[in-house]
Amino acid sequence: MRHHFGAILSCGLVFASVLAAGQQPTLKDAYNGCFVVGAALNPAQFTGRDAKEAAIIKAQFNAISPENVLKWEVIHPQPNSYNFGPADQYVDFGQQNHMFILGHTLVWHSQTPKWVFQDDKGNPVSRKVLLKRMQDHIKTVVGRYKGRINSWDVVNEVVDEDGTLRQSPWMKIIGPDYIEKAFEYAHKADPKAQLNYNDYNLENEAKRKGALQLVRKLKAKGVPITGVGLQDHVSLDWPTADQLNTTIDEFGKLGVKVMITELDVDVLPSPFQDPTADVSVKVASNPKYNPYPNGLPETVQQQITNRWAELFRIYSSHCGLVTRVTLWGVSDKDSWKNNWPIRGRTNYPLLFDRESEPKPAVKAVIEAAPKKPS
Ligand code: XIL
């Protein structure tokens, strides 16, 4: 009986044949051969303290990102002191489970301590000093995980909404070549690692144009950039399918891989006119921005399910060019979207609910996977 059932489905979706074998289909299996499916992890998950989610991660995902433990403020809080413990545990977890391991992130304006940009008196440091600090940090962190972390977000969020380079302390003190220097230092520390530029809102035309220009310039100069990460902190209606397809195609034409690096789907009303994922922005709490504190109406749940399926259909229509789709967390209970940009909201941005149970969207995403040839 099982044999017969399996034969009928042999040309069908991977999940169908897995079902025939009596197992639950998984996200990573559904997209096997297209892209890896990842999640950003917190320490409770990679230490196994959150045993339920550790089990979900091992079963469903084959790529991991560190939600915070590799950021400068965590791994290098003081000038001469590194805090490698949590990052070591994160990388060990990935290796033990044969996962594609991400490093996030080396050069960013957020979650970087003030001392990085200042001298003993609190004045801005010189270009030379900051370049040296950046080089030491990259050499130390990338060097430590050489051959173990597969892919690094070398620079994060370096383009502004109008397409110009963001006026971060990196930019102001070093100048625009801080970006290529960061890639060069990372490449030197681990010549085999994939090296990416990661950003949000690249689906918006002005910002995308600036980012395309940046990547084009870096490639022309021979800077070792291998990929562009689209964060994709999305909502139900932004970005459109058109915006997503165009963005993936246009970066693809430059000869870089495209990765979806921080996917989540926000269903709460936004306090902003235009989408943003700038972590430094904070908005005062107000019940009108928290409409579902006790659960989602069925109609909204259905909209979310459809949106997840749509997103994965779009991404997988670019198999090979899109090499990874990573969700920014596992379950709604831990998502940063409960506390940003407004603290204490009840949000529903991920594939597992507050009890870490799969939402209907899990099945929808698996069913959206491309059919495999028999
Ligand atoms: C977020 C984390 O999820 C939060 O825990 C932290 O407090 C702030 O940063 N863009 C990024 C991520 O590149 O690193 C951010 O992660 C979300 C926006």
Boltz pocket constraint, residues with backbone or C-beta under 6 A from the ligand:
constraints:
  - pocket:
      binder: B
      contacts: [[A, 67], [A, 68], [A, 156], [A, 231], [A, 262], [A, 277], [A, 279], [A, 328], [A, 336]]
      max_distance: 6.0
